[in-house]
Amino acid sequence: MNTRITLIKLVKNFKDRLVFFFTNKTKNEVVKWFCNYSERDYARSGTVAIQKVTIEAGPLPAFSHSMEPQLRQLGLPTKLVRGVIHLTTDYKVCDLGDTLTPEQCRILKLFGHMMADFCIQLEAMWSNNGSFEVLDTSASDKSNRPTQVTVKAKQKSQDEDNVMFEAEDDVYSESCGMADEKN
């Protein structure tokens, strides 16, 4: 059978986004690489929260005073004190299992908290010999993130202009979007 005809039949089996990946690697190498590949990303509206996220009350020096109305519009209890935005009380952004709203996603992004993982799921494999195989690479929850995180503002120093925020937890700390595990 002609390769082009075989591939056309293959494409008809899929309805969502489809990407062809050509390689000389073995099936096991490819499946292992894709199963282990993921990139941290900001959550989007409609995503189910994998953590309870709370923002700690206090000053938010990394935000310009002009951001205060936007933060208040997003529902954060803020006030300006001598040109510095202060969160008046602890603010719960989301609970574990909540479906995130656009406002919650915006808050998480403003505070630099990445809650989603980008990954690629393999569905099928076609080989040069014309064979077609549906793969079962059901993604298990590879996340080892804590279920509860408290985010607090990091103090701005003179030599750090791009300082964002840090999250504190017994097992997890996030600062400027970079994750470090504590032992």
N, C-alpha and C positions, 0 to 999 in steps of 0.2 A: 504494500500500500504506500502511496506517495506520502512523504513526511508532511507536506503542507496540508493535505486532507486530514491526516491524523491529528495535527495540531488544531485545525478548525473544529473537529469533533470535541477535542479537549476543552476548548474555550466555551463551547455551548453548555458545558456542565456547570459553569460558574456564573453567578449573577452579580456579585459585588466587585470591588476593585480587584484587578488581576495583574500580577507582575510575573513575567517569565525571567527565570534566573538560569543562565547557562554556565556550566562549570565542568572541569575535568575531575573534580573531587569525587570521592565515593559517597554513596547515599548516607552512610553513618557519619562521615565528617560533616556533611552539609546539615543533617538533622541536628547533630550535637551543637554546631555553631549557632543555628537559628534558635534552638531551645535555650541557649545560654545568653543570647543577645537581648539586651533591653537598655533603654535610655530613660533617665528621669525626665519628667515633663510636668508642666502645670496642668492641673485638672481643668476640664471644660464643663460647661453647664450640662447637667444630666448625669454626670459621673457619680457613682456611689462612693461616699467617703470611706476610706479605709482606716481613718483615725479620728479621734475626737481632738479638735484643735481649739485651744483657748489662747487669747492674747492677754498678757499680763498688764495690769494697770500701771501707769507711769508715763514718763516723758518719752516722746518719739522723736529724738533729735535728728534722725536721718531724713525725716520729712520736712520739706519747706513749709513755712507758715501758710503759704497759699494753697496747700493741699488740705487744710482743715475742713473747708466746706465740702469737699469731695468725700472725705472720710466720714463726715457726719451724714452725708446723703446716703452712704452705704450702710448706715445704721450704727456706726461706732460712736460710743458716748465720749466725745472729745471736747476740749476747751483749749483756748490759747492762754498761756501764761508766759508773759514777757517774750513773746514771739516764738515760743516753743510749743508744739502740739503736745497735749497730755491726754492720755486715755484715763478717764475718771474712774472707771471700774474695770475689773476683768471682763473680757468680752468673749463669749463662746461663739466661734465661727461656725462650727458644725459638730455633730455627734457622729460616732461610728455608725455607718449604715445609712446616713442621710443621703438623699439625692440632692446634689449641689445645685444651687441657683446661680444665675450669672453674677449676682452681687457677692455671693460667698466665694466664687472663683476669682473674682477681681480682688477681693481682700486677700486671699491666699497668695495671689500673684504679687500684690503690692508688698506683702511681707516676705516674699521670696521663698514661700513654702511649696515645694513640688510634691504633689500627692499622687500623680499618675505615673505610669510606666508605659513607654512606647515599646512595643514588641511586634515581631512578625510571626505569623502562624503559617506553617506549611500545610497545605491541604492535599497536594497531589504531586506525583513525580512522573515524568515521561522520560524514557530512555531512548538512546539512539536505535536500539533494536525494535522500536515501535511499541514497546510495552508501556502500559499506563497503570499506575498504582496510587490508590487513595491512601494517604498517610493519616495515622492517628497520633497526632502530636498535641494532644489536649494539654493546654497550659495549666500547670498547677500553680498555686499561689507561691511564687518565689520570693515574695516580699517578706523580709524579716524586720519590718518596721514595727515600732510600738503602736499600740492601739490608742494611746493618749499622748498628746504633745502640748506643751505650753510654750508659746512664742513670746519673747520679750525683746524690747528694743536694745540694740547694742550701742554703747556709748560711742559717739563720734570723736575720733582723735584728729589732730591737725594734719597728720600725714595720710589719713585714710578718707578719701573723698567718696569712694564707692561702697562704704560700709552699709550693709543692709540690716538684717536682723538675725537673731539666733534662737534656736529652739532648744529647750532643755528637757531632758528625760533621763531616766536611769540608764537607758541603753543607747540613746540616739541623740545626736546634736547636729543641728543644721545651721550653717552660717554662710551667707551669700550664695545659697543654692548648692553648697558643697556638703556632702555628708561625711561624718567621721563617727566611727563606732567607738564607744568607750568600753574598756575592759573591766 
